[in-house]
Amino acid sequence: MSANSAGERAVVLGASMAGLLAARVLADSFAEVVVVDRDELSGVTTARRGVPQGRHVHGLLARGQQILDELFPGFTQRCVDDGIPTGDLGTLRWFFNGRRLAPAPTGLICVSAARPLLESHVRTAVEALGTVRFLEGHDIIGPVVSAGGTRVTGARVQSRAAGSSAVELAADLVVDATGRGSRTPVWLGEWGYARPAEDRIKIDLSYTTRTFRLPDESILNGDLSINPVASPEFPRGAFFSRIENGLCKLSLTGMLGDSAPTDSDGFLEWTKTLPVPDVYEVVRDAEPQDDATTFHYPASVRRRYERLKRFPAGFLVLGDAACSFNPVYGQGMTVAALESLVLRDHLREGVPDPLRFFKDIAGVIDAPWEISTGGDLGFPEVDGKRGAKVKMANAYMAKMQAAATVDGRITRTFMRVAGLVDPPQALMSPRMIARVLRNARIADTGEVRKAA
Ligand SMILES: Cc1cc2nc3c(=O)[nH]c(=O)nc-3n(C[C@H](O)[C@H](O)[C@H](O)COP(=O)(O)OP(=O)(O)OC[C@H]3O[C@@H](n4cnc5c(N)ncnc54)[C@H](O)[C@@H]3O)c2cc1C
């Protein structure tokens, strides 16, 4: 694709993961791409104000990692060369309902960087393209619309430096990647359009996170992470990961208003209430490197742009601005990556038609949204409609997770589905169902000991 086949300039609002990945594919079709963010970005490898969730453990799903390697050849190797720990997704210490999944190599690589470092690697790769310009330290005031409001023709931005005034950036395409707090619904109202309907699942989730250095890493037995995942039976969860520079991060998750304390003693005590002792045993003698911080996440929110009848030309929305998922499923960055591939396909025909684009990204949002909201609805206290499909899926997931404790092949298939590499149907083939039911029985009755 030639450099300016879709237009002269695209402007991306927001320089986090979704904005960076959009910029990467836009660079193939526009002579210039300008990415605007309120934060300073150059050389930043620590959490920044505009992405406060960056302090908390982030896992990039396997499909997201594959897409990064496709968009930036050699990406994973550069992370490895930079000293970021990696491991096979199927051999991490996963616990569901207090039971460890049987480890099984999947061939899927997990790159265990803290979120700001991962983002800085992506940003460096985007900067290297040469045609993407970053307007850091700039507030986004809003898109500029044509008279009559039928088309977005640019964006108004303002430097945060004292005495600056707003400037207008003309653009053939403006992409809103400003995250969950996106103002597009408000702007649409101001321009005389309907606002998108919202699906909301209220979960009142909390992440409380602290960074540690282990006095002796051998306590991990070589494992990259320890993840007792929250479930209705054991609603307290944790993600413990080795990260760069010999450090480890621990995020403690609480559902429905529950939240781990931030003081040292309270934080450690809370790890004892997890369904397995592994996390407590690893951190009890570890040296804290920072104070614990909490992030409250009230609800998963999906904005249904694909259902609108009218939308201004020259304007798109993606990433968390379109759909913000319960973070415990680790889907947000990978869905942003999948959406960037949709954008790349649409750009082959020039500036994308927004409503067609929204229909196509709805296609990549559907499966992860069903996985995460289906899981959330397994908690009886979470409000929402539970149709037969959700009830059956949750009953089957419980069996599948039990079966995976004794059968590594099931772990492997589960990891490929949860990693968004394979569709959920991969868990539903007649052979897999038979395998799941047989092994769930073995796991639940202890027959496994007889078999061994
Ligand atoms: C606690 C927590 C844990 C998570 N864990 C995972 C995980 O394990 N795996 C995973 O894939 N995802 C995870 N996520 C989700 C993930 O963080 C997001 O999906 C991801 O960052 C992509 O979001 P985004 O780029 O769309 O928006 P954001 O990351 O929210 O970025 C929006 C950007 O827009 C800028 N911006 C916004 N408004 C303005 C303005 N007016 N002017 C200028 N700049 C502006 C901000 O500075 C920021 O850079 C987690 C989220 C949370 C809350």
The ligand as an ORCA input file, in Angstrom:
! r2SCAN-3c Opt
* xyz 0 1
  C      -6.509     -2.453     36.539
  C      -6.464     -2.784     35.074
  C      -5.743     -3.896     34.641
  C      -5.718     -4.207     33.293
  N      -5.078     -5.338     32.901
  C      -5.033     -5.673     31.595
  C      -4.363     -6.838     31.152
  O      -3.858     -7.633     31.940
  N      -4.317     -7.080     29.808
  C      -4.897     -6.237     28.904
  O      -4.828     -6.491     27.699
  N      -5.565     -5.137     29.289
  C      -5.653     -4.844     30.598
  N      -6.316     -3.708     30.987
  C      -6.946     -2.861     29.948
  C      -5.880     -2.010     29.249
  O      -5.243     -1.164     30.186
  C      -6.496     -1.199     28.094
  O      -7.346     -2.018     27.358
  C      -5.431     -0.648     27.192
  O      -4.678      0.335     27.846
  C      -5.961     -0.020     25.900
  O      -6.642      1.099     26.216
  P      -6.712      2.395     25.282
  O      -5.427      2.609     24.575
  O      -7.943      2.266     24.477
  O      -6.976      3.534     26.363
  P      -6.098      4.017     27.589
  O      -5.041      3.043     27.912
  O      -7.049      4.387     28.658
  O      -5.366      5.330     27.057
  C      -6.032      6.515     26.712
  C      -4.969      7.555     26.322
  O      -5.643      8.746     25.921
  C      -5.036      9.873     26.563
  N      -6.095     10.885     26.742
  C      -7.356     10.680     27.185
  N      -8.046     11.823     27.189
  C      -7.214     12.782     26.726
  C      -7.351     14.193     26.508
  N      -8.506     14.844     26.714
  N      -6.283     14.871     26.056
  C      -5.108     14.229     25.798
  N      -4.922     12.911     25.984
  C      -5.967     12.195     26.446
  C      -4.487      9.319     27.890
  O      -3.425     10.104     28.386
  C      -4.035      7.920     27.468
  O      -2.711      7.909     27.001
  C      -6.393     -3.388     32.340
  C      -7.109     -2.278     32.770
  C      -7.171     -1.989     34.123
  C      -8.018     -0.835     34.565
*
